[in-house]
Each structure stands twice: as structure tokens, then as C-alpha cells.
Amino acid sequence: MLHHTPGRVRYRYRCRAGTPLDAHSIEHEIAPLKGVLQARANPAARSLVVEFEPGVVDPDRLAAAILALTRGAAVAGRQSSA
């Protein structure tokens, strides 16, 4: 997690080896997760912004759900910005 405010979180991400760095695929995989309102990936910055319902999910549970994805290209990395 790089940054979060109520209802919005930004993660740094990386893709599994052999998978394309396709923003649309990443957004498509994350959008149906419980509490997610919108997901936007920026491949150049390897940044993923997720807007979510605070009463339904929090940034830590959302990160765990993203990390648990088994199909597609989405894998969120918990790299901190320095």
C-alpha cells in the first residue's frame, strides 16, 4: 500500500512472470471484489488505485483479496514508496 484515504487506496503492483502488464485485465480482475467501486491501473507507474466502500472493506482486507486472486494478471505488491 502506498497511500490511502477513506474510500480510496493506492497500491504498487507487479505482474506474475509470463503475464502481460495489461491494465484492463488487472482492473477487470479487481472490479468484482466485494466493496470495490472502481479500479484503475497505471502500467507505467505500476500503480493501482481502488475506490471502495469503507463500511464493506478496508485497505488491508482489500489487499488480501487482491493477493488471493488466482487467475489473470493482477497481483498487488506491498512495496512501500521511499
Biopython code that builds the backbone (N, CA, C, O; Angstrom):
import numpy as np
from Bio.PDB.StructureBuilder import StructureBuilder

atoms = [
    (1, "MET", "N", (0.843, -1.160, 0.000)),
    (1, "MET", "CA", (0.000, 0.000, 0.000)),
    (1, "MET", "C", (0.895, 1.232, 0.000)),
    (1, "MET", "O", (1.810, 1.353, 0.815)),
    (2, "LEU", "N", (0.623, 2.128, -0.910)),
    (2, "LEU", "CA", (1.394, 3.362, -0.988)),
    (2, "LEU", "C", (0.721, 4.496, -0.226)),
    (2, "LEU", "O", (1.383, 5.285, 0.448)),
    (3, "HIS", "N", (-0.613, 4.569, -0.340)),
    (3, "HIS", "CA", (-1.344, 5.697, 0.222)),
    (3, "HIS", "C", (-2.805, 5.312, 0.331)),
    (3, "HIS", "O", (-3.317, 4.562, -0.501)),
    (4, "HIS", "N", (-3.483, 5.822, 1.354)),
    (4, "HIS", "CA", (-4.928, 5.608, 1.405)),
    (4, "HIS", "C", (-5.627, 6.757, 2.109)),
    (4, "HIS", "O", (-5.070, 7.399, 3.000)),
    (5, "THR", "N", (-6.845, 6.998, 1.695)),
    (5, "THR", "CA", (-7.773, 7.932, 2.311)),
    (5, "THR", "C", (-9.080, 7.175, 2.443)),
    (5, "THR", "O", (-9.227, 6.113, 1.838)),
    (6, "PRO", "N", (-10.024, 7.675, 3.202)),
    (6, "PRO", "CA", (-11.296, 6.943, 3.310)),
    (6, "PRO", "C", (-11.915, 6.697, 1.921)),
    (6, "PRO", "O", (-12.202, 7.638, 1.181)),
    (7, "GLY", "N", (-12.109, 5.442, 1.596)),
    (7, "GLY", "CA", (-12.739, 5.080, 0.340)),
    (7, "GLY", "C", (-11.822, 5.000, -0.864)),
    (7, "GLY", "O", (-12.288, 4.758, -1.978)),
    (8, "ARG", "N", (-10.523, 5.198, -0.664)),
    (8, "ARG", "CA", (-9.593, 5.172, -1.801)),
    (8, "ARG", "C", (-8.223, 4.704, -1.323)),
    (8, "ARG", "O", (-7.730, 5.150, -0.287)),
    (9, "VAL", "N", (-7.617, 3.807, -2.085)),
    (9, "VAL", "CA", (-6.299, 3.305, -1.731)),
    (9, "VAL", "C", (-5.457, 3.148, -2.993)),
    (9, "VAL", "O", (-5.973, 2.817, -4.061)),
    (10, "ARG", "N", (-4.153, 3.389, -2.855)),
    (10, "ARG", "CA", (-3.229, 3.213, -3.978)),
    (10, "ARG", "C", (-2.204, 2.162, -3.575)),
    (10, "ARG", "O", (-1.572, 2.255, -2.523)),
    (11, "TYR", "N", (-2.055, 1.154, -4.443)),
    (11, "TYR", "CA", (-1.078, 0.092, -4.232)),
    (11, "TYR", "C", (-0.032, 0.142, -5.331)),
    (11, "TYR", "O", (-0.304, 0.614, -6.435)),
    (12, "ARG", "N", (1.132, -0.334, -5.036)),
    (12, "ARG", "CA", (2.141, -0.627, -6.055)),
    (12, "ARG", "C", (1.868, -2.075, -6.444)),
    (12, "ARG", "O", (1.524, -2.882, -5.580)),
    (13, "TYR", "N", (2.011, -2.422, -7.709)),
    (13, "TYR", "CA", (1.765, -3.802, -8.102)),
    (13, "TYR", "C", (2.830, -4.299, -9.061)),
    (13, "TYR", "O", (3.586, -3.534, -9.659)),
    (14, "ARG", "N", (2.849, -5.608, -9.175)),
    (14, "ARG", "CA", (3.693, -6.262, -10.180)),
    (14, "ARG", "C", (2.882, -7.431, -10.720)),
    (14, "ARG", "O", (1.975, -7.931, -10.055)),
    (15, "CYS", "N", (3.212, -7.853, -11.913)),
    (15, "CYS", "CA", (2.503, -8.973, -12.531)),
    (15, "CYS", "C", (3.328, -10.243, -12.399)),
    (15, "CYS", "O", (4.556, -10.204, -12.326)),
    (16, "ARG", "N", (2.635, -11.350, -12.371)),
    (16, "ARG", "CA", (3.322, -12.635, -12.330)),
    (16, "ARG", "C", (4.182, -12.796, -13.568)),
    (16, "ARG", "O", (3.857, -12.265, -14.630)),
    (17, "ALA", "N", (5.276, -13.526, -13.435)),
    (17, "ALA", "CA", (6.152, -13.796, -14.573)),
    (17, "ALA", "C", (5.349, -14.452, -15.686)),
    (17, "ALA", "O", (4.556, -15.360, -15.439)),
    (18, "GLY", "N", (5.554, -13.997, -16.886)),
    (18, "GLY", "CA", (4.882, -14.578, -18.045)),
    (18, "GLY", "C", (3.510, -14.008, -18.336)),
    (18, "GLY", "O", (2.868, -14.420, -19.302)),
    (19, "THR", "N", (3.041, -13.063, -17.519)),
    (19, "THR", "CA", (1.745, -12.455, -17.791)),
    (19, "THR", "C", (1.952, -11.040, -18.318)),
    (19, "THR", "O", (2.909, -10.368, -17.934)),
    (20, "PRO", "N", (1.070, -10.590, -19.184)),
    (20, "PRO", "CA", (1.232, -9.252, -19.742)),
    (20, "PRO", "C", (0.917, -8.184, -18.699)),
    (20, "PRO", "O", (0.119, -8.406, -17.788)),
    (21, "LEU", "N", (1.541, -7.050, -18.840)),
    (21, "LEU", "CA", (1.273, -5.911, -17.984)),
    (21, "LEU", "C", (0.098, -5.157, -18.614)),
    (21, "LEU", "O", (0.275, -4.092, -19.207)),
    (22, "ASP", "N", (-1.086, -5.720, -18.477)),
    (22, "ASP", "CA", (-2.274, -5.212, -19.138)),
    (22, "ASP", "C", (-3.198, -4.566, -18.109)),
    (22, "ASP", "O", (-3.813, -5.259, -17.299)),
    (23, "ALA", "N", (-3.292, -3.250, -18.143)),
    (23, "ALA", "CA", (-4.094, -2.512, -17.172)),
    (23, "ALA", "C", (-5.547, -2.958, -17.190)),
    (23, "ALA", "O", (-6.161, -3.105, -16.133)),
    (24, "HIS", "N", (-6.106, -3.173, -18.373)),
    (24, "HIS", "CA", (-7.508, -3.574, -18.472)),
    (24, "HIS", "C", (-7.746, -4.907, -17.764)),
    (24, "HIS", "O", (-8.745, -5.055, -17.060)),
    (25, "SER", "N", (-6.859, -5.865, -17.934)),
    (25, "SER", "CA", (-7.001, -7.168, -17.280)),
    (25, "SER", "C", (-6.950, -7.032, -15.762)),
    (25, "SER", "O", (-7.730, -7.664, -15.049)),
    (26, "ILE", "N", (-6.037, -6.212, -15.279)),
    (26, "ILE", "CA", (-5.907, -6.005, -13.839)),
    (26, "ILE", "C", (-7.174, -5.364, -13.280)),
    (26, "ILE", "O", (-7.695, -5.811, -12.259)),
    (27, "GLU", "N", (-7.663, -4.338, -13.931)),
    (27, "GLU", "CA", (-8.884, -3.673, -13.493)),
    (27, "GLU", "C", (-10.065, -4.637, -13.516)),
    (27, "GLU", "O", (-10.891, -4.641, -12.602)),
    (28, "HIS", "N", (-10.139, -5.448, -14.561)),
    (28, "HIS", "CA", (-11.230, -6.409, -14.719)),
    (28, "HIS", "C", (-11.225, -7.452, -13.600)),
    (28, "HIS", "O", (-12.292, -7.860, -13.142)),
    (29, "GLU", "N", (-10.068, -7.882, -13.161)),
    (29, "GLU", "CA", (-9.951, -8.879, -12.095)),
    (29, "GLU", "C", (-10.344, -8.312, -10.736)),
    (29, "GLU", "O", (-10.911, -9.028, -9.911)),
    (30, "ILE", "N", (-10.055, -7.059, -10.496)),
    (30, "ILE", "CA", (-10.272, -6.456, -9.190)),
    (30, "ILE", "C", (-11.677, -5.882, -9.039)),
    (30, "ILE", "O", (-12.218, -5.882, -7.933)),
    (31, "ALA", "N", (-12.274, -5.397, -10.111)),
    (31, "ALA", "CA", (-13.577, -4.741, -10.064)),
    (31, "ALA", "C", (-14.675, -5.548, -9.365)),
    (31, "ALA", "O", (-15.480, -4.953, -8.650)),
    (32, "PRO", "N", (-14.748, -6.884, -9.537)),
    (32, "PRO", "CA", (-15.840, -7.620, -8.886)),
    (32, "PRO", "C", (-15.624, -7.933, -7.397)),
    (32, "PRO", "O", (-16.518, -8.484, -6.755)),
    (33, "LEU", "N", (-14.473, -7.597, -6.848)),
    (33, "LEU", "CA", (-14.231, -7.895, -5.435)),
    (33, "LEU", "C", (-15.223, -7.135, -4.558)),
    (33, "LEU", "O", (-15.622, -6.016, -4.878)),
    (34, "LYS", "N", (-15.609, -7.751, -3.463)),
    (34, "LYS", "CA", (-16.592, -7.172, -2.550)),
    (34, "LYS", "C", (-16.131, -5.794, -2.064)),
    (34, "LYS", "O", (-15.023, -5.639, -1.551)),
    (35, "GLY", "N", (-17.001, -4.807, -2.236)),
    (35, "GLY", "CA", (-16.728, -3.456, -1.773)),
    (35, "GLY", "C", (-16.020, -2.560, -2.763)),
    (35, "GLY", "O", (-15.915, -1.357, -2.524)),
    (36, "VAL", "N", (-15.525, -3.102, -3.874)),
    (36, "VAL", "CA", (-14.811, -2.302, -4.867)),
    (36, "VAL", "C", (-15.810, -1.532, -5.721)),
    (36, "VAL", "O", (-16.749, -2.113, -6.266)),
    (37, "LEU", "N", (-15.606, -0.237, -5.832)),
    (37, "LEU", "CA", (-16.436, 0.613, -6.679)),
    (37, "LEU", "C", (-15.787, 0.827, -8.039)),
    (37, "LEU", "O", (-16.466, 0.846, -9.065)),
    (38, "GLN", "N", (-14.460, 0.987, -8.039)),
    (38, "GLN", "CA", (-13.727, 1.225, -9.279)),
    (38, "GLN", "C", (-12.261, 0.883, -9.059)),
    (38, "GLN", "O", (-11.723, 1.080, -7.970)),
    (39, "ALA", "N", (-11.622, 0.373, -10.102)),
    (39, "ALA", "CA", (-10.185, 0.084, -10.060)),
    (39, "ALA", "C", (-9.539, 0.658, -11.307)),
    (39, "ALA", "O", (-10.042, 0.480, -12.416)),
    (40, "ARG", "N", (-8.418, 1.349, -11.118)),
    (40, "ARG", "CA", (-7.668, 1.932, -12.242)),
    (40, "ARG", "C", (-6.205, 1.558, -12.094)),
    (40, "ARG", "O", (-5.590, 1.801, -11.055)),
    (41, "ALA", "N", (-5.663, 0.973, -13.129)),
    (41, "ALA", "CA", (-4.255, 0.587, -13.118)),
    (41, "ALA", "C", (-3.471, 1.502, -14.044)),
    (41, "ALA", "O", (-3.952, 1.881, -15.111)),
    (42, "ASN", "N", (-2.264, 1.853, -13.629)),
    (42, "ASN", "CA", (-1.357, 2.652, -14.441)),
    (42, "ASN", "C", (-0.102, 1.807, -14.639)),
    (42, "ASN", "O", (0.758, 1.770, -13.759)),
    (43, "PRO", "N", (0.019, 1.118, -15.795)),
    (43, "PRO", "CA", (1.147, 0.227, -16.023)),
    (43, "PRO", "C", (2.505, 0.926, -15.982)),
    (43, "PRO", "O", (3.485, 0.341, -15.521)),
    (44, "ALA", "N", (2.574, 2.153, -16.453)),
    (44, "ALA", "CA", (3.854, 2.859, -16.471)),
    (44, "ALA", "C", (4.377, 3.087, -15.052)),
    (44, "ALA", "O", (5.576, 2.968, -14.803)),
    (45, "ALA", "N", (3.481, 3.412, -14.133)),
    (45, "ALA", "CA", (3.864, 3.665, -12.749)),
    (45, "ALA", "C", (3.703, 2.421, -11.878)),
    (45, "ALA", "O", (4.090, 2.419, -10.709)),
    (46, "ARG", "N", (3.129, 1.361, -12.457)),
    (46, "ARG", "CA", (2.794, 0.144, -11.699)),
    (46, "ARG", "C", (2.020, 0.505, -10.444)),
    (46, "ARG", "O", (2.312, 0.041, -9.342)),
    (47, "SER", "N", (1.031, 1.345, -10.654)),
    (47, "SER", "CA", (0.196, 1.856, -9.586)),
    (47, "SER", "C", (-1.239, 1.410, -9.812)),
    (47, "SER", "O", (-1.735, 1.427, -10.939)),
    (48, "LEU", "N", (-1.893, 1.019, -8.752)),
    (48, "LEU", "CA", (-3.278, 0.570, -8.808)),
    (48, "LEU", "C", (-4.073, 1.390, -7.810)),
    (48, "LEU", "O", (-3.794, 1.355, -6.612)),
    (49, "VAL", "N", (-5.068, 2.134, -8.298)),
    (49, "VAL", "CA", (-5.936, 2.924, -7.436)),
    (49, "VAL", "C", (-7.277, 2.216, -7.373)),
    (49, "VAL", "O", (-7.884, 1.904, -8.398)),
    (50, "VAL", "N", (-7.727, 1.969, -6.149)),
    (50, "VAL", "CA", (-9.005, 1.295, -5.956)),
    (50, "VAL", "C", (-9.886, 2.182, -5.095)),
    (50, "VAL", "O", (-9.502, 2.587, -3.998)),
    (51, "GLU", "N", (-11.074, 2.478, -5.608)),
    (51, "GLU", "CA", (-12.085, 3.174, -4.826)),
    (51, "GLU", "C", (-12.994, 2.101, -4.260)),
    (51, "GLU", "O", (-13.391, 1.181, -4.975)),
    (52, "PHE", "N", (-13.328, 2.212, -2.969)),
    (52, "PHE", "CA", (-14.074, 1.149, -2.298)),
    (52, "PHE", "C", (-15.056, 1.726, -1.284)),
    (52, "PHE", "O", (-14.996, 2.905, -0.935)),
    (53, "GLU", "N", (-15.959, 0.868, -0.821)),
    (53, "GLU", "CA", (-16.934, 1.232, 0.195)),
    (53, "GLU", "C", (-16.320, 0.979, 1.567)),
    (53, "GLU", "O", (-16.109, -0.175, 1.939)),
    (54, "PRO", "N", (-16.025, 2.043, 2.332)),
    (54, "PRO", "CA", (-15.351, 1.865, 3.614)),
    (54, "PRO", "C", (-16.109, 0.977, 4.606)),
    (54, "PRO", "O", (-15.469, 0.287, 5.399)),
    (55, "GLY", "N", (-17.409, 0.966, 4.594)),
    (55, "GLY", "CA", (-18.171, 0.132, 5.513)),
    (55, "GLY", "C", (-18.174, -1.339, 5.140)),
    (55, "GLY", "O", (-18.593, -2.184, 5.931)),
    (56, "VAL", "N", (-17.708, -1.646, 3.935)),
    (56, "VAL", "CA", (-17.732, -3.020, 3.430)),
    (56, "VAL", "C", (-16.346, -3.662, 3.486)),
    (56, "VAL", "O", (-16.215, -4.843, 3.808)),
    (57, "VAL", "N", (-15.329, -2.889, 3.176)),
    (57, "VAL", "CA", (-13.962, -3.418, 3.114)),
    (57, "VAL", "C", (-12.984, -2.319, 3.536)),
    (57, "VAL", "O", (-13.286, -1.133, 3.407)),
    (58, "ASP", "N", (-11.830, -2.710, 4.033)),
    (58, "ASP", "CA", (-10.791, -1.738, 4.369)),
    (58, "ASP", "C", (-9.560, -2.042, 3.512)),
    (58, "ASP", "O", (-9.496, -3.099, 2.885)),
    (59, "PRO", "N", (-8.582, -1.133, 3.476)),
    (59, "PRO", "CA", (-7.423, -1.332, 2.594)),
    (59, "PRO", "C", (-6.663, -2.646, 2.828)),
    (59, "PRO", "O", (-6.191, -3.264, 1.874)),
    (60, "ASP", "N", (-6.542, -3.071, 4.088)),
    (60, "ASP", "CA", (-5.811, -4.312, 4.362)),
    (60, "ASP", "C", (-6.570, -5.539, 3.867)),
    (60, "ASP", "O", (-5.977, -6.431, 3.260)),
    (61, "ARG", "N", (-7.877, -5.590, 4.120)),
    (61, "ARG", "CA", (-8.672, -6.730, 3.624)),
    (61, "ARG", "C", (-8.746, -6.715, 2.105)),
    (61, "ARG", "O", (-8.766, -7.771, 1.472)),
    (62, "LEU", "N", (-8.786, -5.530, 1.519)),
    (62, "LEU", "CA", (-8.802, -5.418, 0.064)),
    (62, "LEU", "C", (-7.494, -5.935, -0.527)),
    (62, "LEU", "O", (-7.504, -6.656, -1.525)),
    (63, "ALA", "N", (-6.371, -5.569, 0.085)),
    (63, "ALA", "CA", (-5.070, -6.061, -0.381)),
    (63, "ALA", "C", (-5.012, -7.574, -0.294)),
    (63, "ALA", "O", (-4.501, -8.226, -1.204)),
    (64, "ALA", "N", (-5.529, -8.144, 0.794)),
    (64, "ALA", "CA", (-5.537, -9.600, 0.951)),
    (64, "ALA", "C", (-6.386, -10.251, -0.134)),
    (64, "ALA", "O", (-6.004, -11.293, -0.667)),
    (65, "ALA", "N", (-7.527, -9.660, -0.469)),
    (65, "ALA", "CA", (-8.389, -10.203, -1.521)),
    (65, "ALA", "C", (-7.707, -10.130, -2.883)),
    (65, "ALA", "O", (-7.831, -11.048, -3.694)),
    (66, "ILE", "N", (-6.993, -9.047, -3.131)),
    (66, "ILE", "CA", (-6.276, -8.904, -4.405)),
    (66, "ILE", "C", (-5.161, -9.941, -4.489)),
    (66, "ILE", "O", (-4.977, -10.580, -5.525)),
    (67, "LEU", "N", (-4.426, -10.104, -3.407)),
    (67, "LEU", "CA", (-3.345, -11.084, -3.385)),
    (67, "LEU", "C", (-3.854, -12.510, -3.537)),
    (67, "LEU", "O", (-3.125, -13.386, -4.002)),
    (68, "ALA", "N", (-5.088, -12.742, -3.151)),
    (68, "ALA", "CA", (-5.674, -14.084, -3.241)),
    (68, "ALA", "C", (-6.184, -14.422, -4.644)),
    (68, "ALA", "O", (-6.561, -15.565, -4.903)),
    (69, "LEU", "N", (-6.200, -13.452, -5.539)),
    (69, "LEU", "CA", (-6.664, -13.728, -6.900)),
    (69, "LEU", "C", (-5.772, -14.805, -7.521)),
    (69, "LEU", "O", (-4.547, -14.738, -7.425)),
    (70, "THR", "N", (-6.388, -15.780, -8.149)),
    (70, "THR", "CA", (-5.615, -16.881, -8.725)),
    (70, "THR", "C", (-5.595, -16.869, -10.235)),
    (70, "THR", "O", (-4.813, -17.602, -10.840)),
    (71, "ARG", "N", (-6.434, -16.059, -10.867)),
    (71, "ARG", "CA", (-6.428, -16.025, -12.327)),
    (71, "ARG", "C", (-6.149, -14.618, -12.795)),
    (71, "ARG", "O", (-6.287, -13.673, -12.018)),
    (72, "GLY", "N", (-5.762, -14.456, -14.033)),
    (72, "GLY", "CA", (-5.495, -13.142, -14.595)),
    (72, "GLY", "C", (-4.105, -12.646, -14.242)),
    (72, "GLY", "O", (-3.250, -13.399, -13.775)),
    (73, "ALA", "N", (-3.905, -11.362, -14.477)),
    (73, "ALA", "CA", (-2.582, -10.770, -14.329)),
    (73, "ALA", "C", (-2.395, -9.993, -13.048)),
    (73, "ALA", "O", (-1.297, -9.505, -12.785)),
    (74, "ALA", "N", (-3.445, -9.862, -12.232)),
    (74, "ALA", "CA", (-3.363, -8.950, -11.096)),
    (74, "ALA", "C", (-2.701, -9.581, -9.881)),
    (74, "ALA", "O", (-3.125, -10.619, -9.374)),
    (75, "VAL", "N", (-1.649, -8.915, -9.437)),
    (75, "VAL", "CA", (-1.025, -9.245, -8.155)),
    (75, "VAL", "C", (-0.570, -7.923, -7.560)),
    (75, "VAL", "O", (0.262, -7.233, -8.149)),
    (76, "ALA", "N", (-1.095, -7.568, -6.420)),
    (76, "ALA", "CA", (-0.682, -6.311, -5.797)),
    (76, "ALA", "C", (0.524, -6.572, -4.919)),
    (76, "ALA", "O", (0.539, -7.518, -4.132)),
    (77, "GLY", "N", (1.512, -5.746, -5.053)),
    (77, "GLY", "CA", (2.702, -5.875, -4.206)),
    (77, "GLY", "C", (2.623, -4.867, -3.076)),
    (77, "GLY", "O", (2.167, -3.742, -3.278)),
    (78, "ARG", "N", (3.049, -5.248, -1.926)),
    (78, "ARG", "CA", (3.047, -4.333, -0.786)),
    (78, "ARG", "C", (4.410, -3.680, -0.671)),
    (78, "ARG", "O", (5.100, -3.832, 0.337)),
    (79, "GLN", "N", (4.789, -2.958, -1.698)),
    (79, "GLN", "CA", (6.070, -2.266, -1.696)),
    (79, "GLN", "C", (5.818, -0.846, -1.213)),
    (79, "GLN", "O", (4.865, -0.200, -1.650)),
    (80, "SER", "N", (6.636, -0.374, -0.347)),
    (80, "SER", "CA", (6.461, 0.999, 0.139)),
    (80, "SER", "C", (7.246, 1.954, -0.743)),
    (80, "SER", "O", (8.245, 1.596, -1.367)),
    (81, "SER", "N", (6.756, 3.173, -0.769)),
    (81, "SER", "CA", (7.476, 4.192, -1.538)),
    (81, "SER", "C", (8.578, 4.762, -0.655)),
    (81, "SER", "O", (8.395, 4.955, 0.547)),
    (82, "ALA", "N", (9.691, 5.020, -1.257)),
    (82, "ALA", "CA", (10.816, 5.551, -0.477)),
    (82, "ALA", "C", (11.143, 6.932, -0.947)),
    (82, "ALA", "O", (12.062, 7.561, -0.421)),
]
sb = StructureBuilder()
sb.init_structure("model")
sb.init_model(0)
sb.init_chain("A")
sb.init_seg("    ")
for serial, (resi, resn, name, xyz) in enumerate(atoms, 1):
    if name == "N":
        sb.init_residue(resn, " ", resi, " ")
    sb.init_atom(name, np.array(xyz, "f"), 0.0, 1.0, " ", f" {name:<3s}", serial, name[0])
structure = sb.get_structure()
